[in-house]
Amino acid sequence: MIDSLAQEYDAPSFTPHVTIYSGEYTSDDNPIELIEQSIKEVKSFSLRVAKLRYTEEFTKTLFVEFLPCAILTQISESLRSSSSKPSNYILNPHLSLIYRRMDETIKKNLTNSLSLNKSEVFFNEVRAISTPALIQAKEDVENWQTICTRKLQKG
């Protein structure tokens, strides 16, 4: 669905993901160690779908909103408390389907026409991604770089 929307609306294509924590890391932080410490003993899990939504925010143009999840909260808080420069990131589990500035009518029509054929989405890995401080354009998304990927234990 992400690739189809990206092609149809000239938007960036990206790996489906849920942002668990976002913040600046310093030279005192090792993102790989932070991730490994935060997911120690965490098993793969599913998030329950709440609904399809849209906003004016570029990074939340059109997205699947999930119900709160204790596992995600645990990982997010572990990352925050382990960071040498913790951010005020507020966990709001969602999976974006498109990043693009769009007219509200188009977003509303997409929300009504897209069908989510799943009530849960399964997750089995965590990634650390380096992104620009502000993500406001296609190029910003295309310049994301994966720092590390860690598989979760089988659940």
Residue pairs with C-beta under 8 A, 6 or more apart in sequence:
1 97
1 114
2 13
2 14
2 16
2 96
2 97
2 98
3 13
5 11
5 62
5 97
5 98
5 110
6 12
6 13
6 14
6 98
7 13
9 98
9 100
9 102
10 100
10 138
11 98
11 99
11 100
11 138
12 99
12 138
12 141
12 142
14 96
14 99
14 141
14 144
15 127
16 95
17 95
17 96
17 127
17 129
18 47
18 66
18 72
18 93
18 94
18 95
18 123
20 72
20 75
20 76
20 79
20 91
20 126
21 75
21 76
21 79
21 80
21 87
21 89
21 91
22 87
22 89
23 79
23 80
23 83
23 85
23 86
23 87
23 89
24 85
24 87
24 133
25 31
25 34
25 83
25 84
25 85
26 84
26 85
28 84
29 82
29 83
29 84
29 85
31 128
31 147
31 148
32 128
32 147
32 148
34 79
34 82
34 83
34 128
35 79
35 126
35 127
35 128
35 148
35 150
36 150
37 78
37 82
38 75
38 78
38 79
38 82
38 126
39 75
39 126
39 150
39 152
41 153
42 71
42 74
42 75
42 152
42 153
43 152
43 153
43 154
43 155
44 122
44 123
44 124
44 152
44 153
44 154
44 155
45 69
45 71
45 122
45 123
45 152
45 155
46 120
46 121
46 122
46 123
47 66
47 67
47 69
47 72
47 93
47 120
47 121
47 123
48 66
48 67
48 69
48 119
48 120
49 64
49 65
49 66
49 67
49 116
49 118
49 119
49 120
49 121
50 65
50 66
50 67
51 64
51 65
52 62
52 63
52 64
52 65
52 111
52 114
52 116
53 60
53 62
53 63
53 64
53 65
53 94
53 111
54 60
54 61
54 62
54 63
54 104
54 107
54 108
54 110
54 111
55 61
58 99
58 100
58 101
58 135
58 136
58 137
59 96
59 99
59 135
60 94
60 96
61 96
61 97
61 98
61 99
61 100
61 101
61 102
61 107
62 96
62 97
62 98
62 102
62 107
62 110
62 111
63 94
63 95
63 96
63 97
64 94
64 95
64 97
64 116
64 121
65 92
65 93
65 94
66 93
66 94
66 95
66 121
67 93
68 93
69 93
72 91
72 93
73 91
75 126
76 89
76 91
80 86
80 87
80 89
95 121
97 114
99 135
99 138
99 141
100 138
123 152
124 151
124 152
124 154
125 149
125 150
125 151
125 152
126 149
126 150
126 152
127 146
127 147
127 148
127 149
127 150
128 146
128 147
128 148
129 144
129 145
129 146
129 147
130 144
130 145
130 146
130 147
131 140
131 143
131 144
132 140
132 143
134 140
135 141
